[in-house]
C-alpha cells in the first residue's frame, strides 16, 4: 500500500478580537466583597462548607459538631448507607420545573427537609438558633428548637414570627420543668413536639474529652492558644452575651450546665412519659431516636403521630445500625398513615431523594447546616440549604420525577445492612 502524504496545516483565519465579540464568549464575574461571601460562594457542596468550618472555628467546637460517640462507627455507617444507593431513572420523562414541596402535618413545605434540633448552637456561631430559624422561615421549611438550645423558646419565635417551629423535648424527672417548657412552646405557637428518647445517659465522645471541651468554654492555656488562631470567633463570643441553656434559664436553683445535663439524661424515661405527653400536648407529636420496627410500631400505637428514625447522628450508642438501613422496615411496621422522618448522614440532596424513595416523609439535617453556620453564620446556613435544594431538584429532573410525592422505591436499588463490613467512611 502506497504511503500517503502527511497532513498539512489546518487553514485558520486570525483576527484581533473586538471588545463586543469578546464579551460574547467570555463572562466576567464581578468580584465578591468580603471574605465570608467569597468563602460561601466557593462552597459547591456541604463537604466544602465542612472544610470552611474547620478553617474558621476552634478545634474543640468544630469537633463537637463533627465528632460522634466512641469509635464513630455509627456515624460512618450513616454516611456509608447512602453511598450504597443506586438510582434507577425513568426514561423519556421530561421535567422542566419539578415540584420539590411535600406536605408535613397538613402544611406545605418547600422540600422534604427539617432543620433538626441542635444543642448550644450559639457556641458554633454567635448568630445561633435565631439565624437558623430565620433561614428556615425564609425558605419555607420547619425548624426544631432543642431543649438545650442557647436561644430561648420566645426569642426563637421572635426571630421567625411566621415560621413553622417545632420544639424538641428532653423529658426531665421534674414535672414542673416539663410543664413549663410545654406551656411556653404552646404559647409561642410551636406546632410539633419532638420527644427525644435515645439519651438515657450521655454518649462518650472521645474528641470532646481529648479537646477538653466544656460548656460553656473554659479559658485554659490550651483554649487561650486556640483563641489566638481564631480571634474573630472569640471576639464575637465575648461581645454577644453569655452562653446558657436559654430555655432552662429560669429553672429554680439556677442549675449549672452539668446539672442541666443530669436533668436531660434520664435513665428512668419510659412509655409512661409518652402516654402523659400524648394527653398533655394537643399538637403533633413525634418520637425521635427510634431504630427498630417493633419500637416504632409500639410508639405509634400509643398515640404518637410518627417517629424520627435516628441514632442521634451516631453521638450516643456506637455500633448502632445506619438509619437508612432500618428505614424501609420501620415504614412497613407503622404503615402509611404515620409520619416518618429520618436523620443521620444526610449531606447531599441525593441523600434526601434516597430517603424519600425508601419511605421517609422528610429528612432532618443537623451537621449539614451547622457546617454552614460555622463557615458563615446565617448566610452559611442559607448556603447549606441552597446546595441541598439544588442537588435535590437536579436529581429529581434526572430521575424523571415531577413531584416529590412521586419518588418511590422503584427509583432506587438498595441493599440494607450492606453486603459485608461497613466501610470506614468519613464525612
C-alpha positions as CSV (number, residue, x, y, z in Angstrom):
1,X,0.0,0.0,0.0
2,X,1.4,3.3,-1.1
3,X,2.3,5.8,1.7
4,X,0.2,8.9,1.9
5,X,1.5,12.4,2.1
6,X,1.4,13.9,5.7
7,X,-1.4,16.2,6.6
8,X,-0.7,19.8,6.1
9,X,-1.7,22.6,8.5
10,X,-5.4,23.4,9.1
11,X,-6.3,26.7,7.4
12,X,-7.1,29.2,10.2
13,X,-8.0,32.8,9.8
14,X,-7.0,35.0,12.7
15,X,-8.0,38.5,13.7
16,X,-7.7,40.8,16.6
17,X,-10.9,40.4,18.6
18,X,-13.1,43.3,19.2
19,X,-14.4,44.0,22.7
20,X,-18.0,43.4,21.7
21,X,-17.0,40.0,20.3
22,X,-15.0,39.1,23.4
23,X,-18.0,39.8,25.7
24,X,-20.0,37.2,23.8
25,X,-17.6,34.3,24.5
26,X,-16.1,35.3,27.9
27,X,-18.1,36.0,31.1
28,X,-16.6,38.4,33.6
29,X,-17.6,37.7,37.2
30,X,-17.9,40.7,39.5
31,X,-15.6,40.1,42.5
32,X,-17.3,39.4,45.8
33,X,-16.6,41.8,48.6
34,X,-16.0,40.3,52.0
35,X,-14.1,37.1,53.0
36,X,-17.2,35.3,54.2
37,X,-19.1,35.9,51.0
38,X,-16.3,34.6,48.9
39,X,-15.9,31.6,51.1
40,X,-19.6,30.7,50.8
41,X,-19.6,31.3,47.0
42,X,-16.7,28.9,46.5
43,X,-18.6,26.2,48.5
44,X,-20.2,23.9,46.0
45,X,-21.1,21.1,48.4
46,X,-21.8,20.6,52.1
47,X,-18.4,19.0,52.4
48,X,-16.9,22.3,51.1
49,X,-18.8,24.0,53.9
50,X,-17.4,21.5,56.4
51,X,-13.8,22.3,55.2
52,X,-14.5,26.0,55.6
53,X,-16.0,25.5,59.0
54,X,-12.8,23.6,60.1
55,X,-10.7,26.6,59.0
56,X,-12.8,29.2,60.8
57,X,-13.8,27.6,64.1
58,X,-11.7,26.5,67.1
59,X,-10.9,22.8,67.0
60,X,-12.9,21.9,70.1
61,X,-16.1,23.5,68.7
62,X,-15.7,22.0,65.3
63,X,-15.0,18.5,66.7
64,X,-18.1,18.9,69.0
65,X,-20.2,19.1,65.8
66,X,-18.2,16.8,63.6
67,X,-17.5,14.1,66.1
68,X,-19.5,11.2,67.4
69,X,-19.5,8.5,70.1
70,X,-16.8,6.0,70.9
71,X,-15.1,4.9,67.6
72,X,-17.6,6.8,65.5
73,X,-18.6,3.6,63.7
74,X,-22.3,4.5,63.7
75,X,-21.6,8.0,62.2
76,X,-19.6,6.4,59.4
77,X,-22.4,3.8,58.8
78,X,-24.9,6.6,58.4
79,X,-22.9,8.1,55.6
80,X,-21.9,4.8,54.0
81,X,-25.5,3.7,53.8
82,X,-26.5,6.5,51.4
83,X,-23.5,5.6,49.2
84,X,-24.9,2.1,48.7
85,X,-28.0,3.6,46.9
86,X,-28.2,3.2,43.1
87,X,-30.7,5.4,41.2
88,X,-33.0,4.0,38.5
89,X,-34.3,6.9,36.4
90,X,-37.4,6.9,34.3
91,X,-36.5,7.4,30.7
92,X,-38.2,10.0,28.5
93,X,-39.9,11.8,31.3
94,X,-39.2,15.5,30.7
95,X,-39.3,17.5,33.9
96,X,-38.7,21.2,33.3
97,X,-39.9,22.5,36.7
98,X,-40.2,19.8,39.4
99,X,-42.3,20.4,42.4
100,X,-40.0,19.7,45.3
101,X,-42.5,20.5,48.0
102,X,-44.2,18.0,50.3
103,X,-46.9,18.0,52.9
104,X,-46.0,17.6,56.6
105,X,-48.8,17.6,59.2
106,X,-51.1,19.4,56.8
107,X,-48.7,22.2,55.8
108,X,-46.8,22.5,52.5
109,X,-43.1,22.8,53.0
110,X,-40.6,23.7,50.3
111,X,-38.8,20.4,50.2
112,X,-38.8,17.2,52.4
113,X,-36.4,18.6,54.9
114,X,-36.5,19.9,58.5
115,X,-33.7,21.7,60.4
116,X,-33.1,19.4,63.3
117,X,-32.7,20.5,66.9
118,X,-29.1,21.1,68.0
119,X,-27.9,22.0,71.4
120,X,-25.9,25.1,72.3
121,X,-25.9,26.4,68.8
122,X,-24.6,29.8,69.7
123,X,-21.3,28.1,70.6
124,X,-20.8,27.3,66.9
125,X,-21.5,30.8,65.8
126,X,-22.9,33.8,67.6
127,X,-25.8,34.0,65.2
128,X,-27.0,30.8,66.7
129,X,-30.6,29.4,66.7
130,X,-32.1,32.7,65.7
131,X,-30.3,32.6,62.4
132,X,-31.3,29.0,61.7
133,X,-34.9,29.7,62.5
134,X,-34.9,32.8,60.3
135,X,-33.5,30.9,57.3
136,X,-36.0,28.1,57.8
137,X,-38.8,30.6,57.7
138,X,-37.3,32.3,54.7
139,X,-37.0,29.2,52.6
140,X,-40.2,27.5,53.9
141,X,-39.2,24.5,55.9
142,X,-39.7,23.7,59.7
143,X,-37.1,24.3,62.4
144,X,-36.9,22.4,65.6
145,X,-35.5,24.1,68.7
146,X,-33.7,22.0,71.2
147,X,-34.5,22.0,74.9
148,X,-30.7,22.7,75.4
149,X,-30.6,25.4,72.8
150,X,-28.8,28.6,73.6
151,X,-31.7,30.8,72.5
152,X,-35.0,30.8,74.3
153,X,-38.3,29.5,73.1
154,X,-39.7,33.0,72.9
155,X,-36.6,34.6,71.3
156,X,-36.6,32.0,68.5
157,X,-40.3,32.8,67.8
158,X,-39.4,36.5,67.6
159,X,-36.7,35.6,65.1
160,X,-39.1,33.7,62.9
161,X,-42.6,35.1,63.6
162,X,-44.2,33.3,60.7
163,X,-42.1,30.1,60.7
164,X,-43.2,26.6,61.3
165,X,-41.4,26.0,64.6
166,X,-41.1,22.6,66.4
167,X,-39.9,22.0,69.9
168,X,-37.6,19.1,70.8
169,X,-38.2,18.0,74.4
170,X,-35.8,16.2,76.8
171,X,-38.3,14.8,79.3
172,X,-36.9,15.6,82.7
173,X,-37.6,14.0,86.0
174,X,-39.1,17.3,87.2
175,X,-42.7,17.6,86.2
176,X,-42.6,21.4,86.8
177,X,-39.8,21.8,84.3
178,X,-41.6,19.7,81.7
179,X,-44.9,21.7,82.2
180,X,-43.0,25.0,81.9
181,X,-41.4,24.0,78.6
182,X,-44.6,22.7,77.1
183,X,-46.7,25.7,78.2
184,X,-44.2,28.1,76.8
185,X,-43.9,26.2,73.5
186,X,-47.7,26.2,73.2
187,X,-47.9,29.9,74.0
188,X,-45.3,30.7,71.3
189,X,-47.2,28.7,68.7
190,X,-44.8,25.8,68.2
191,X,-46.8,23.2,66.1
192,X,-44.9,20.0,66.7
193,X,-43.3,18.4,69.8
194,X,-40.3,16.1,69.2
195,X,-39.6,13.8,72.2
196,X,-36.0,12.5,72.1
197,X,-35.7,9.0,73.7
198,X,-32.1,7.9,73.0
199,X,-30.4,9.9,75.7
200,X,-30.9,7.8,78.9
201,X,-27.2,8.6,79.5
202,X,-24.7,10.7,77.6
203,X,-22.6,9.1,74.8
204,X,-18.9,9.0,75.2
205,X,-17.4,11.4,72.6
206,X,-13.6,10.9,72.7
207,X,-12.9,14.1,70.6
208,X,-14.6,16.2,73.3
209,X,-12.6,14.5,76.0
210,X,-9.3,15.0,74.2
211,X,-10.1,18.6,73.4
212,X,-11.1,19.3,77.0
213,X,-14.4,20.7,75.8
214,X,-16.6,22.2,78.5
215,X,-19.9,24.0,78.2
216,X,-19.5,27.0,78.4
217,X,-15.9,27.0,77.0
218,X,-13.3,27.2,79.7
219,X,-10.3,29.5,79.4
220,X,-7.2,27.3,79.9
221,X,-3.7,27.6,78.4
222,X,-4.9,25.4,75.5
223,X,-8.0,27.5,74.8
224,X,-6.1,30.7,75.0
225,X,-3.7,29.3,72.4
226,X,-6.6,28.3,70.3
227,X,-8.1,31.8,70.8
228,X,-5.0,33.4,69.1
229,X,-5.8,31.4,65.9
230,X,-9.5,32.4,65.8
231,X,-9.7,35.9,67.2
232,X,-12.9,36.8,65.3
233,X,-14.8,33.8,66.7
234,X,-13.7,34.6,70.3
235,X,-14.4,38.3,69.8
236,X,-18.0,37.5,68.7
237,X,-18.4,35.1,71.7
238,X,-17.2,37.6,74.3
239,X,-19.2,40.5,73.0
240,X,-22.6,38.9,72.3
241,X,-23.7,37.7,75.7
242,X,-23.0,34.6,77.7
243,X,-23.8,31.1,76.6
244,X,-26.6,29.5,78.6
245,X,-29.3,26.8,78.1
246,X,-31.7,29.7,77.5
247,X,-35.0,27.9,77.7
248,X,-33.9,26.5,81.1
249,X,-32.5,29.7,82.5
250,X,-35.5,30.2,84.9
251,X,-35.4,26.7,86.4
252,X,-35.4,27.1,90.2
253,X,-32.0,26.8,91.7
254,X,-30.2,28.2,88.6
255,X,-28.6,24.9,87.7
256,X,-25.1,24.7,86.2
257,X,-24.6,23.2,82.8
258,X,-23.5,19.9,84.5
259,X,-26.8,19.9,86.5
260,X,-28.8,20.5,83.4
261,X,-27.1,17.6,81.7
262,X,-28.1,15.3,84.6
263,X,-31.7,16.5,84.1
264,X,-31.9,15.8,80.4
265,X,-30.1,12.4,80.5
266,X,-32.8,10.4,82.4
267,X,-32.3,6.6,82.8
268,X,-35.9,6.3,84.0
269,X,-37.5,7.5,80.8
270,X,-40.2,5.1,79.7
271,X,-43.5,4.7,78.0
272,X,-45.4,6.4,80.8
273,X,-43.8,9.6,79.7
274,X,-45.1,9.2,76.2
275,X,-48.5,8.4,77.5
276,X,-48.5,11.6,79.6
277,X,-47.3,13.7,76.8
278,X,-49.9,12.4,74.4
279,X,-52.6,13.5,76.9
280,X,-50.9,16.8,77.6
281,X,-49.7,18.0,74.2
282,X,-52.5,18.9,71.7
283,X,-50.3,19.4,68.7
284,X,-48.3,17.0,66.5
285,X,-46.1,14.5,68.5
286,X,-43.1,12.8,67.1
287,X,-40.7,10.4,68.9
288,X,-37.1,10.8,67.9
289,X,-34.4,8.1,68.5
290,X,-36.2,5.0,67.1
291,X,-34.2,2.4,65.1
292,X,-36.3,-0.8,65.3
293,X,-39.7,-1.6,63.7
294,X,-41.1,-3.0,67.0
295,X,-40.4,0.1,68.9
296,X,-41.8,2.3,66.1
297,X,-45.0,0.3,65.9
298,X,-45.5,0.4,69.7
299,X,-44.9,4.2,69.8
300,X,-47.4,4.9,67.1
301,X,-49.9,2.5,68.7
302,X,-49.7,4.6,71.9
303,X,-50.7,7.7,70.1
304,X,-47.6,9.4,68.6
305,X,-48.2,10.9,65.2
306,X,-44.9,9.4,64.0
307,X,-41.3,8.7,64.6
308,X,-37.9,10.1,63.7
309,X,-35.6,7.2,62.7
310,X,-32.5,8.4,64.4
311,X,-29.4,7.3,66.2
312,X,-28.6,10.8,67.3
313,X,-26.1,11.2,64.4
314,X,-24.0,8.4,65.9
315,X,-23.4,10.6,69.0
316,X,-25.0,8.2,71.6
317,X,-24.8,4.4,71.1
318,X,-21.9,3.5,68.8
319,X,-22.3,0.4,66.6
320,X,-26.0,1.1,66.0
321,X,-27.5,0.4,62.7
322,X,-27.4,3.1,60.0
323,X,-30.7,4.8,59.9
324,X,-31.2,4.3,56.2
325,X,-30.7,0.6,56.7
326,X,-33.7,0.3,59.0
327,X,-35.9,2.9,57.4
328,X,-37.8,0.5,55.0
329,X,-38.7,-1.9,57.8
330,X,-39.8,0.9,60.1
331,X,-42.1,2.3,57.4
332,X,-43.6,-1.1,56.8
333,X,-44.2,-1.5,60.6
334,X,-46.0,1.8,61.1
335,X,-47.9,1.9,57.8
336,X,-48.5,4.9,55.5
337,X,-50.7,6.9,58.0
338,X,-47.9,7.6,60.4
339,X,-45.3,10.3,59.7
340,X,-41.7,9.0,59.4
341,X,-38.7,11.3,59.4
342,X,-35.0,10.2,59.3
343,X,-31.7,11.8,60.2
344,X,-28.1,10.8,60.3
345,X,-25.6,11.1,57.4
346,X,-27.7,13.4,55.2
347,X,-25.0,15.6,53.5
348,X,-26.2,15.7,49.9
349,X,-29.5,16.4,48.1
350,X,-29.4,12.9,46.6
351,X,-29.5,11.6,50.2
352,X,-32.8,13.3,50.6
353,X,-34.0,11.7,47.3
354,X,-33.0,8.3,48.6
355,X,-34.6,8.7,52.0
356,X,-37.8,9.9,50.4
357,X,-37.8,7.0,47.9
358,X,-37.3,4.4,50.7
359,X,-40.2,5.6,52.8
360,X,-39.4,8.8,54.7
361,X,-41.7,11.7,54.6
362,X,-38.8,14.1,55.1
363,X,-35.2,14.2,56.5
364,X,-33.8,16.1,59.4
365,X,-30.4,17.8,58.9
366,X,-28.1,18.9,61.7
367,X,-24.4,18.8,60.9
368,X,-25.1,20.0,57.3
369,X,-26.5,23.3,58.4
370,X,-24.1,23.6,61.4
371,X,-21.2,23.4,58.9
372,X,-22.7,26.3,57.1
373,X,-23.3,28.2,60.3
374,X,-19.7,27.8,61.4
375,X,-18.5,28.8,57.9
376,X,-20.6,31.9,57.5
377,X,-23.3,32.5,60.1
378,X,-26.8,33.0,58.8
379,X,-25.7,33.2,55.2
380,X,-23.8,29.9,55.6
381,X,-27.0,28.2,56.8
382,X,-28.8,29.6,53.8
383,X,-25.9,28.4,51.5
384,X,-26.2,24.9,53.0
385,X,-29.9,24.8,52.3
386,X,-29.4,26.1,48.7
387,X,-26.8,23.4,48.0
388,X,-29.1,20.6,49.2
389,X,-32.1,22.1,47.4
390,X,-30.3,22.4,44.1
391,X,-29.0,18.9,44.4
392,X,-32.4,17.6,45.2
393,X,-34.1,19.4,42.3
394,X,-31.5,18.4,39.8
395,X,-31.7,14.7,40.9
396,X,-35.5,14.7,40.5
397,X,-35.1,16.0,37.0
398,X,-32.5,13.4,36.1
399,X,-34.7,10.7,37.6
400,X,-37.7,11.9,35.5
401,X,-39.8,12.7,38.6
402,X,-42.2,15.6,38.5
403,X,-43.2,15.8,42.2
404,X,-41.6,14.8,45.5
405,X,-44.7,12.6,46.1
406,X,-43.8,10.6,43.0
407,X,-40.5,9.4,44.3
408,X,-40.9,5.7,45.0
409,X,-38.9,2.6,45.9
410,X,-38.7,1.7,42.2
411,X,-36.4,4.7,41.7
412,X,-33.7,3.1,43.8
413,X,-31.8,-0.1,44.3
414,X,-30.7,-0.5,47.9
415,X,-29.2,-3.4,49.9
416,X,-29.9,-2.7,53.6
417,X,-27.2,-3.6,56.1
418,X,-24.6,-3.9,53.4
419,X,-23.2,-7.0,51.7
420,X,-20.3,-7.2,54.1
421,X,-18.5,-5.0,56.6
422,X,-19.3,-1.3,56.7
423,X,-16.5,0.8,55.2
424,X,-14.9,3.3,57.4
425,X,-16.3,6.3,55.6
426,X,-15.7,9.8,56.9
427,X,-17.9,12.8,56.2
